[in-house]
Amino acid sequence: MAHLWSGRFAGDPDAELFAFGSSFRFDKRLFEDDVRGSVAWAAGLARAGVLSPADATAIDGGLRALLDRAAADPAFVSEKHGDEDVHAFVERELVALVGDAGRRLHTGRSRNEQVAVDLRLYLKRRVPEIQRAIAGLVRALVDLADRADGALMPSYTHLRRAQPVLVAHFLLSHCAALRRDAARLDAVLNEADELPLGSGAIAGTAYAIDVHALAAALGFSRVARNSMDVSGDRDFVASFLHAASLGMVHLSRIAEDFILFTSEEFGFFELDDRAATGSSLMPQKKNPDPLELVRGKSGRVIGHLTGWLASMKGLAAGYNKDLQEDKEALFDGEDTWIACLRATASVIAGLTPNAAVTTRAASGLLLATDVADYLVSKGLPFRDAHEVVGALVRRLLAEKRSFEDLTAAEWRTHSPLFGDDVSEAVTALASVEKKRTPQSTHPDAVAAALAETKAWLGSRR
Ligand code: ARG
């Protein structure tokens, strides 16, 4: 078959090498973007007087007919014609439909800028879908926070009990990270929001294309600064993969928390049967497979980022075929991220908080900071209070007891500042209620944060 560049060659390319270099099996995802880019390009050529009105009309009609055909029959965008890539596919189908006019479409344009415009358009339409999936997970966490209904749990540092918090506070901590992921995607969208067309293969185009009108027609807010840069720039793909990697790191940490907290050892939440799997051998097992897979798949997306950075780093200025590797990394990163967001949301929607267990785990020696704060409230310097309570903890550990077991007299053997009010000051609820800052786990602060998160969800609809 004839390729977009066959004229220069005496014979056909080696079939295996051609197949090795072809990208259509994965870049056919860009079909709709490629056609949209071409519709705008044809209009630009017509405005510049390069295309006759009749040719421009024929091309425009033909391209729109291709879009309609693909919409009606997804199998239309198929590999059966042996096209090298999506750009070759669209041009061949267009010429088949409208004849010679179609052969004028590529005037002044290169696939180097076409693939860049396609990918940017693709991200602009797909990123909002990922952001919706992020919001879906935030919603699942917020619903769980509502169901937890004021329950307390221990927080952990070094995976050792730290201080009591509201279960909702823990859940909102993950929402905070997810909201950063959504914001990071806004930054990726901004980076992608630049028109590459007019750059030609590398040096610009010899036709008087109004690139600003073209940018407006395609929904780009600005035009690229430098045609050589455009030819070899896939930074926006790296930025997307970075956003995806960090997003997957967050999902992995959410998964890890719930793998731990649904285990027999913690028992803080119960996993719904529909979100678990059994063992082929051990009849008692209820495994959190979906969460483990989310944690595992984070490695794969991080791999796409590091792999892509490595692919870019040695490239000479301008387009190099290495850049074709961007698409499989981007598409798989996107698919994996969305699938993991949805799976995680589904698992979390099925969790039942076990308030009795979490509340019990939230009292005991993790109230030590509150005991120290009590002494501070009586005038003792914090460093001294820390020492007094440290000694008290050492004693209680040796005696296998906790603060609530101490008599007033026993308290006072550690410091005369301990009054009768110490026992009510040293409870998990008193601990959270003593917190004062808006980002704290004080129940009022958590209620406000929950309301603010719901408002954010409302604003993302
Ligand atoms: N399939 C190619 C890619 O993805 C399109 C650009 C081809 N450009 C070229 N000079 N061969 O990068």
Boltz pocket constraint, residues with backbone or C-beta under 6 A from the ligand:
constraints:
  - pocket:
      binder: B
      contacts: [[A, 21], [A, 23], [A, 27], [A, 84], [A, 85], [A, 111], [A, 112], [A, 115], [A, 319], [A, 320], [A, 321], [A, 323], [A, 324], [A, 325]]
      max_distance: 6.0
